[in-house]
Amino acid sequence: MDAFVAQHLQGVSRTYALLIPLLPAPLADAVGVAYLLMRIVDTIEDAPELDAAGRVSRLRRVDAALDGDAQAAAALADPLGVNEPERALMRAVPQVFERIEALEPGYRAALARCAREMSAGVAGLLERSAERDLPYPAVLDEAELRAYCYYVAGTVGEMLCTMMSAYLGRPSLLELRALAVELGIGLQLVNILKDAWADARHSRRYLPRGDRGLSHTEIATAAMRQARTSLLRGVDFVTALPAAALELRLFCGLPIAWGALTLASRDAAGRVGKIGRDAIRVSTEAFRRLAGDDAALRQWLSGLLGGDAAEAGSRQASTV
């Protein structure tokens, strides 16, 4: 993998710094640089030093940079972000776009479609939040939560489906884009639930607001139910990938296992937390053992998603 991409992945994503290098070249480089671009959009989306208009302006520069405007790419190189790895990535925006330009045309087109839809969706949500005079993303109900998750993660599922179809030489895989979208939505819901308490401390809220007669517990429970439903559909996408393409199955399927264990890790207060290294190790070993058996892999992942306790999920993983 490109050393520049690997270095920045290590800084901005523990999970995908582990997963992306599993992919075969040239897919790993394409997905790696795509992930960095999505993190750039995400950093703009969350930048506390920018108001809504400033964020929308920078998202439009992303579109211009995708059209080959080097000045727009250079103008994005502000050290935004809440930590040094994010600021380092933002300073390196021009180099990210140079690598995008160097991608194979099919990969570059899939990346550009994803980034444009994501940035347009986020810009629309920023403008909606300003109109409602509510903090971004101003989600009021489950339908709006799903729409938010589509823009920031479902679009990535579509992109990955397209890239994997091209890599495998299987155009029929494109017929399963809806499943890849569900996988992205499910993973985003897990992230929202995992970070909900920390976000609340910083006055951020991605779950629907509780001003429609629902308690926080009811709202979180509904989001967990939707996350599990979406991830179960993601299992169908994983098993549709060729069993011989172990790297692709690992890349798409391990996050489902980790997401399931995360959802099962609720404490006495109902909070969802991060899973530990042992759970990651055990689930990765179990996935590798089952990866070539569609029925067994489906049963294992579905079992994890149906569990109510992280301990039970880890026990199931370790006994496979």
N, C-alpha and C positions, 0 to 999 in steps of 0.2 A: 504494500500500500504506500501511496505517496506520503513521505515523511511529514510534510506540511499538514496534510489532512489528519494523519494519525496524532500529531502533536496537539492540534486544536480539539480533536475529539476527546482526548484524555482530559482536557481542561473543562469542557462544557457538558460532557455526558459520561458518567461512569458506566451506564448500561450499554450504550451503543458503541462506546470505545471497546467493549468486550465483544459485541455482536458483529459489527461491520467487518472486522478483519477475518471473521469466519467465512465470508463470502468469497467466491473465486474471482480472480481478476478476469476482465476489467470491471466486473460488476461492483466489486468492493470500492474501487476509486469513484465510480459514478454515484453510488449510494452515499459514500462518505462525503463527497463535496456537496451533494444534494442536502444531506443532513446539516452541514454547516450553513448552507443558505437558509434552511428553515429556522435554524437557531438565530440567524441574523434577523429574520422577520419577527421571530418570537421576542428577541431583545428589544426591537423597536416597539413592538406591541406593548411590552411591559415597562418601558423606560419611565421611571418616576420623574425624571427631569424634564420630560416633554409633556405638553398638553395635547389634547386630541388632534388639533390642527397640525402640530409639529409631527406627530406620528404619521398622520395621513400623508403629509408632504414627503416624508422619507419613504413610505411604502410606494409612493408613485415613482420615486427615484429608483427603487428596486426594479420596477417595470422598465424604466428607461435603460437601466444597466443591462437588463436581459436583452434589450434591443441592440446592445453593443455600444452604448454611450459611456465611454470611459470617464468622462467628466462626472456623470451621475454616480458612477461607482466610487470615484475619488471623494465626492461630496458626502458619501455615506460613511466615510472612515472617521467618524466621531467616536471617541472612547466612551460610548454608552454602556450601561450594564451595572449590575449590582455587585459584581465581583471582578477580580482581575482577569480570570480566563475569558469572561464575556467581553470585557473591554479590549483584551488582546485580539480576540476574534474580530471585533468591530474595526480595530485599527488595520486589520489585514483584509478588509472587504475587497479592495482591488485585486489582491492575489486570488481570492476565492473566485471572482468573476473571470480571471484569466484561466483558471482551471475549468470553469464551466465551458468557456469557449473552446477548450481543447478536447472536450468529450466527443465521443462518437455521436453523429447527428441524431440517432434514435434516442439515445439516453438524454442528450441535451434538450430535445423537444419535449420529452416526458417531464423532465425537471422544470422546464419553463412553464408548461401548462399548469403544473402543480403550484409553483410559486406565484403565478399570476392569479390563480383562483384563490389561493390562501390570502395573498395580500389584499385583493379586492374584497374578500369576505371580511377580513379584519377591519379594513377601512370602513366598510358599511356598518359594522358593529360599533366602531368608535363614534361614528356620526350618530347612530341611534342612541348611544349612551348619552351623548351631549344633548340630544333632543329631549330625552327623558329626564335629564338632570340627575342621572344615577351613575355610580362608578361602573367602569367598563368590566364585563361586557353587558351589564344590565339585563341579565337573564331572568325572565319572569315565570317560565313554566318549562315542563319537560321538552316540549317541542323546540323551544328556543335553546335549551341546553344542547339538544341533539344537533341543532343547526350550528351552534358554536363549535362543537366537537368535530363536525364534518369539515368546517373550514380549516381548523388548525391541525387535524389529524386524519380525517377521512380522505382528504385530498392526497395525503402522503400514501395511504393505502392504494389509491388508484395509480399513483406514480410507480410504486413498487411492483404492482401487478404488471404494468406496461413494460417496465425494465426487465422483469423476470421472464415475461413472455418472449421478449426479444432475445435475451440471453439463451433461453432454452430452445428457441426456434419453434415455439408452440403458440401460434396465433389463437388457438382455442382457449388458452388461459384467459384471454381478454374477456371472455364471456362470464368470468367469475369476478369481475371488478367489484360488483356489489358486495361480495363476501369480503374482499380486501378492505373495502370502505368500513364495513362493520368491525373488522379487526382493529382498524385505526381508531374508530369511535370508542370501542370498548377499552382500549389501552388509555385513551385520553380520560375517560371517566374514572379509571383506576387512579391516574395521576391526580385528578381533581379531588377525589375522596382522600387520598393519602396526604395531600397538602392542605386540606381544608382548614385545619386548626391553625397551622402556621400562616396561611393566607389571611385568616380572620384577624390575627394579631397585627397585620399590616394593612388592615381595612380593605382587603381584596376578597371578592366573593364570586365564585364561578357557578356554584349551585343556584338553583332558582331561589328567589327571595321568599321569605316565609310570610308574606303579607296577603296570602290567599287562603288563610285558614288552616294551613298545614304546619305542623311543628318541624323543627330542624331534624328530628329523628325520622319523621315520615318522609321528608325530602331526601335525606341521605339513603334511607332504605330503598326508595324508588330508584335512585341513581345506581345503587348496588345491583338491583334487579336488572336494570337496563344494561349495566356493564357486563354482567354474566351472560345475558341473552346475546349481546353483540359478540362477546368472546367465543361463545359456543358456535356462532356462525363463522367466526374466524378459524375455528378448528376445521371446518369444511374446506376452507381455502388451503390450509396446511396439508391436509391429506390429498388434495387435488394436485399438489406438486409431486413430481416423480419421486418415488422412494429412493432412487439412485442419486437424486440431488440432495444429499444429506445436508450440505451447507445451507441451502435455501430453507429446508424444513427447520433446521436449528434456528436460523435467523428469525423466521416468522413464528415458530412454535414456542420457543423458550419464553418470550415475553408473555404468552398466554399463561404458561405455567406459573411464572413469577407474579403475574397479575392476579391469578386465582389465589395464590398463597397470600398475597397482599390483602385481598378482600377478606380473607379468612382470619386475618391477624387482629381483629378488633379487640380492644381492651375492655375493661369493665365499664368505661364511659362511652363505649361504642365507637371509639376513634380507630381509624384504620392507620396502621403504621408500616414502616419499611421492614422488609424481611432481611435476615442476616446472611452472612456468607455461607454458613452451613446449609441453609435452605437452598441457596443458589447452587451450591456444589452438588447436593444430593439430587435436586430436580434435574440438573444438567446431565448427571450420570444416568438417571432413569430415562430421560428423553433419548439419549444416545442408544440405550439398549432397545428401546421400542420403536425407534424412528423408521425402521423398515417394515413394520407390521401395521398397516392402516387401522385394522380393527382394534388392536391392543393400544395403539397410540390414541385413537379417538376415545376409547373407554377410560384411559388414564386421565387425559386432559378433562374430559367431561366430569369425571369423578372429583377432580380437584375443584372444578367450578361449582360443583354442587355441595362442597364441604362447608361446614359452619365454624371450623376452628383451624387455625394454622397448624396446631400440633397434629391434628388428624390428617391434614394434607401432607405434612412432612412425613408422617408415619407411612402413609400410603405410598409416597414417592420412594421411601427407603426399602419397602418390602417388595417392590416390583422385580 
